[in-house]
């Protein structure tokens, strides 16, 4: 049953990933109003929210856009930073949504940030601990339990990420509409792009939960 569920999540994740890439390619070809690039959108959204100590910078790669609360930078991939399109505007505004969350001390963002060191440690060790724990579960079940706890930390992180990402998109879309960056014609397209981006986080969280339950089943089954 777990294999079926695992394959199902893999297929679902692949489908969403392909749809997301297709949406972004489509909306990357549609210019945004006023000719704003992603950089322009990000800087304007920050100013409009009274945030003057966050820099907007260009980074290498695709889908590498992120907000770094430690350096207070909105990092945009080159396709987003330099391009004037619906996709670029949506992504830039979304990342600035995280900067606004940081400025307002949004509870879920604070919690996610606080968990980063623990999750980073758990991610580095959990696979090795889980593998070793499965091999010796009959003689030393505590090792598998430790692995499950480490994996549970990453699963919790995935679920805490959901409201952070959804709220950032909500803030982005509200600002894009109120500022006139998007129009009655382009706003639904920006909304569609961010909606599919959010789906990737939902699937990742559910897949992580399913895997966690699988390890718990192994722990209970082998012990019995």
C-alpha positions in Angstrom: 0.0 0.0 0.0 2.8 2.4 0.9 4.5 1.8 -2.5 1.3 2.7 -4.3 0.9 5.8 -2.2 4.6 6.7 -2.8 4.3 6.2 -6.5 1.1 8.2 -6.5 2.8 11.2 -4.8 5.7 10.9 -7.2 3.4 11.1 -10.2 1.3 13.9 -8.7 4.5 15.9 -7.9 5.8 15.4 -11.5 2.5 16.5 -13.0 2.3 19.6 -10.8 5.9 20.4 -11.6 5.3 20.1 -15.4 2.1 22.2 -15.2 3.9 24.8 -13.1 6.8 25.1 -15.6 4.3 25.3 -18.5 2.3 28.1 -16.7 5.4 30.1 -16.0 6.7 29.7 -19.6 3.3 30.9 -20.8 3.0 33.9 -18.5 6.7 34.8 -19.0 5.7 35.7 -22.6 3.0 38.1 -21.5 4.2 41.6 -20.6 3.1 43.2 -17.4 1.6 46.7 -17.2 3.9 49.7 -17.1 6.8 47.6 -18.3 8.0 46.9 -14.8 10.7 44.2 -14.5 10.8 41.9 -11.6 13.4 44.1 -10.0 11.1 47.2 -10.4 8.1 45.3 -8.9 10.1 44.1 -5.9 11.6 47.5 -5.1 8.2 49.2 -5.5 6.4 46.7 -3.2 9.1 47.1 -0.6 8.8 50.9 -0.7 5.1 50.8 -0.6 5.3 48.7 2.6 7.8 51.1 4.2 10.6 48.6 3.9 13.8 50.5 3.1 16.6 48.2 4.5 16.0 45.2 2.1 18.0 44.9 -1.1 16.8 43.3 -4.3 19.6 41.3 -6.0 20.0 39.0 -9.0 21.2 35.4 -8.5 22.1 32.6 -10.8 19.9 29.7 -11.8 16.2 29.0 -12.4 13.6 29.0 -9.7 16.2 30.2 -7.2 14.1 33.1 -6.1 14.0 33.5 -2.3 14.0 36.0 0.5 16.9 35.7 3.0 15.9 37.2 6.4 19.5 37.0 7.7 21.0 39.2 4.9 17.7 41.0 4.3 17.8 40.5 0.6 15.2 39.6 -2.0 17.1 37.2 -4.3 15.6 37.0 -7.8 16.7 34.7 -10.6 17.9 36.5 -13.7 14.7 35.6 -15.7 12.7 37.3 -13.0 15.1 40.2 -12.1 15.5 41.5 -15.7 12.2 40.5 -17.3 8.9 42.3 -17.6 6.2 39.7 -17.5 3.4 38.3 -15.5 5.5 35.5 -14.1 8.4 37.9 -13.1 6.0 40.2 -11.4 4.2 37.4 -9.5 7.4 35.8 -8.3 9.0 39.1 -7.3 5.9 40.2 -5.4 5.7 36.8 -3.7 9.3 37.0 -2.4 8.7 40.5 -1.2 5.6 39.1 0.6 8.1 37.2 2.8 10.0 40.4 3.4 6.7 42.0 4.6 6.1 39.0 6.8 9.6 39.4 8.3 8.9 43.1 8.9 5.6 42.4 10.6 7.0 39.4 12.6 4.6 37.0 11.0 4.2 34.1 13.5 4.6 31.2 11.1 7.7 32.8 9.4 9.3 33.3 12.9 8.6 29.7 13.8 10.0 28.4 10.4 13.1 30.5 10.8 13.6 29.2 14.4 13.4 25.6 13.2 15.9 26.0 10.4 19.0 24.9 12.4 17.2 21.8 13.8 15.8 20.9 10.4 19.2 21.4 8.8 20.7 19.0 11.3 17.9 16.5 10.9 18.1 16.5 7.1 21.8 15.7 7.2 21.5 12.7 9.5 18.0 11.3 9.3 18.4 9.0 6.2 21.5 7.4 7.7 19.9 7.0 11.1 16.7 5.6 9.6 18.6 3.1 7.4 20.6 1.9 10.4 17.5 1.8 12.6 15.6 -0.4 10.1 18.5 -2.8 10.0 18.8 -3.2 13.7 15.2 -2.5 14.8 14.7 -5.9 16.5 17.8 -5.4 18.6 17.9 -1.7 19.0 14.5 -0.1 18.2 15.5 3.2 19.8 17.8 4.0 16.9 14.8 3.9 14.5 12.8 6.0 16.9 15.5 8.6 16.8 15.4 8.6 13.0 11.6 8.9 13.1 11.9 12.0 15.4 14.5 13.5 13.0 12.2 12.9 10.1 9.2 14.3 12.0 11.1 17.6 12.4 11.4 17.9 8.6 7.7 17.0 8.2 6.7 19.6 10.7 8.8 22.1 8.8 7.0 21.2 5.5 3.6 21.9 7.1 4.7 25.2 8.7 6.0 26.2 5.3 2.5 26.0 3.8 0.9 29.0 5.6 4.1 31.0 5.1 4.0 30.5 1.3 0.2 30.9 1.0 0.3 34.1 3.0 3.2 35.5 0.9 1.2 34.9 -2.3 -1.9 36.4 -0.7 0.0 39.6 0.2 1.6 39.6 -3.3 -1.6 39.3 -5.2 -3.4 41.9 -3.0 -0.5 44.4 -3.6 -0.3 43.7 -7.3 -4.0 44.4 -7.7 -4.1 47.5 -5.5 -0.9 49.0 -7.0 -2.2 48.6 -10.5 0.7 46.5 -11.6 -1.8 43.8 -12.7 -5.0 44.6 -14.5 -8.3 42.9 -14.8 -6.8 40.9 -17.7 -3.5 40.0 -16.2 -4.3 39.5 -12.5 -6.0 36.1 -12.9 -2.9 34.9 -14.7 -0.6 36.0 -11.8 -3.0 34.3 -9.4 -2.9 31.1 -11.5 0.9 31.1 -11.5 1.2 31.4 -7.8 -1.6 28.9 -7.2 0.3 26.2 -9.0 3.5 27.1 -7.2 1.7 26.6 -3.9 0.5 23.2 -5.0 4.2 22.0 -5.0 4.5 22.8 -1.3 1.2 21.0 -0.5 2.3 17.8 -2.3 5.7 17.9 -0.6 4.1 18.2 2.8 1.7 15.4 2.2 4.4 13.1 0.8 6.6 13.8 3.8 3.7 12.9 6.1 3.0 9.7 4.2 6.7 8.7 4.5 6.7 9.5 8.2 3.7 7.3 8.8 5.5 4.5 6.8 8.5 4.6 9.1 6.2 4.6 12.2 4.5 1.5 10.8 7.9 -0.2 10.4 8.8 0.7 14.0 5.5 -0.6 15.4 5.5 -3.7 13.2 9.0 -4.8 13.7 8.7 -4.3 17.5 5.6 -6.5 17.6 
